[in-house]
């Protein structure tokens, strides 16, 4: 019977004819020989039946039928091949290599026939009205307006910020205010805080009262009114002690000074004087008239300093005169014209009697109608009346004469109650004075001459000092003996001109005028200014220490100034030489060393460079030589405030360099101290620029003309204090106890906040409390900093910063004021800030010159002004 067939998976059974044993002749038959499988199929026998296993993309009993391909591919007759791709298509189908058709476009694309094109993601304005859409491949991006943010779908509004006019954010939880509403300001954390219009005390002299977020009013102190932005000072009222106002021109006095009463219209008028008929008696002759009872003077009460009184006019037929004495005075009063009774009353302690020669007495003149007495300081009244009791006239016209004279002998002065001797002056035979501090010599001892300061100088050199002239410069011959010429100082000691200069045939011109007057220049510095006291051997052409450079340079300039000649001529070691300080050249052609800024003010300096700078200052049309002499003699030039100390040294005879240098630590003046005095005391407004033109601070001598140290000891008129406000007893405090300056930007724009810095530098030893006050002009508002402050700490340098808000550039200056006082001294300074406006120009005050100097008949030029130099 037939055999069952087994079919293998993946194979195709192929039936073949033949005998049951596989061969026609009974031998086994191979069904795969030959193989029925094509297209690479493999043949296998299963129970004698050929089974094809197909390869690749073929199927069928003999692998002759193409198999079905996956989506996106096609059968190329050999295998399944991917369809050609289409841009932007996610799924394609095809029947051949070039027959691709898109059945589904990718995200961001849309069908376009058999292909795809990119979609417009911004279609429909997904960002909304508050942003701009940017199309991206398959997406879009929103660029949002202020106040909105991109939430990945559209422009969503930022959450609002309280009291904010405009805000921004990057998400739903980070809104930050860009601009606050009126009356509010940024709080530094993205929000808004309410503005306090009273912050910074804008009212100044008053109390700020808040009205609204951006509004306030000022409740001003007495004497000030609310100007709309700050408390402005009321206009003063004559003779008024305190006043008030509501505006700039309606001041009303609330309290008048002593001797004045309110007039009912806001002003002050003299208090009615019950003694208004008392007539002022002055030195000379006045005329009067007695005509019976002086009714309107009846009951006039005359006060005395001891509290007692005297009543004029009661039952008397008289007229009353009055005069006052500041010191003990010899007084003579005479009445002529008719028989009169003449009374003198008054004084400091005697009530109705005058103090005469230490005793109290009334004066009554009947016969001579004249009286004379030495009276102490005080107020006196003279009563003139008829003397009818003895048959005289009770009425008539008369003349009254007052004569005064000093009751003190020569060499003494009057005090309130007596006479005291004048202070002694060395070398003076006869002195005169009006107080304890102004003694001058009227006649010097033999061998001395009187100088402009009222002092007696040694006259061994025939030195002629005329009024108003520092020194005439005359000398005794050529000094052939080499002994020199001695010039004395009022405080003792002397100075020898030419000492140590040998007399020989080799150096026959050592007494040349240039050398003689150079030595006299040293005397001028020592007698009328302050010498650094620093000297030592030196070579020309080499810079030495600042004290030596200042001393020698000044002396050389004095010589050139008095001779009106910039060249200096001398002969040493048998060789004649000259230098020209105007041209900065030597006859020997050597270099002229000039200072450099890197060395600073305390660096070494060439003495002839100092003389050259002084020469250029002296010939400046705006700076006369007189100002240089006055600067030398000023109090400032006597104080070594630039920090230099005196040196001593010996000289290397070959190189000329100083060796064995010793810093003594003793303060000494130098050129910078003199320039401080010149700049601080100068008349021209542009003195700093003129000094800069001479010193050339950027390239040579670095003197800071914009920051002079303008302090000095008290003037001679200042009272001496038994102990100073701060410091050891007897210390004299400077007349300018501090220097004040204010700095800020030089150019401004409206609606800005500017930073100002006030700088106060106290003089050494000044530690009294310092008050700083800021006065703001209209249109400026203080944002930070104190408008008024009392500084009690003793630091020498005080800096204060201010922030000032402005809307428009003010037309008036901002003013910073500093004041300080303690005990007998005090000081006040002001500094202006002009908000970028140019400073006003001022007319230059002409510089007065003294008489001309002459030497042996040769005119040397003008002298300093005819005034006493302070000592």
ABEGO torsion letter per residue (X at the ends): XBBBBBBBBGBBBBBBBEBAAGBAAGBBBBAAOBBABBGGBBBBBBGGBBBBBBBEBBBEAAGABBBBBBBGBBBAGABBBBBBBBBGBABBBBABAAABBBABBBBGBBBBEABBBBBBAABGGAAEAABBBBBBBGBBBBBBBBGBBBAGABBBBBBBBBGBABBBBABAAABBBABBBBGBBBAGAGBBBBBBAABGGAAEBEBBBBABAABBBBBBBBGBBBAGABBBBBBBBBGBABBBBABAAABBBABBBBGBBBAGAGBBBBBBBAAAABBBBBBEBBBBBBBEBBAAABGBBBBBAAGBBBBBGBGBBBBBBBBBBABBBBBBBBBBGBBBBBBBBEEAAAEABBBBGGBBBBBBBAAAGBBBBBBBBEBBBBBBBBBAAAGBBABEBBBBBBBBBBABBBGBBBBAABBBBBBBBBGBABBBBABAAABBBABBBBGBBBBAAGBBBBAAAGBBBBBGBABAGBBBEAGAAGAEBBBBBAAEEBBBBGBGBBBBAABAAAABAAAAAAAAAAAAAAAABBBAGBBEBBBBGBBBBAAAAAAAAAAAAAAAAAAGBABBBBBBGGBBBBBBAAAGBBAAGBBBBBBBAAAEAABBBBAAAAAAAAAAAAABAABBAAAAAAAAABAAAABBAAGBBBBBBBBBAAAGBBBGBBBAGBBBBBAAAAAAAAAAABABAAAAAAAAAAAGAAABBABBAABBBBBBBBBAABBBBABBABEBBGBBBBABABBBBBBBBABBBBGBBBBBBBBBBBBBGBABBBBBBBBBBBGBBBABEBABBBBABABABBBBBBBBBBABBBABBBBBBBBBBBEABBBBBBBBBAGGBBBBBBBBBBBBBBBBBBBGGBBAEBBBBBBBBBX
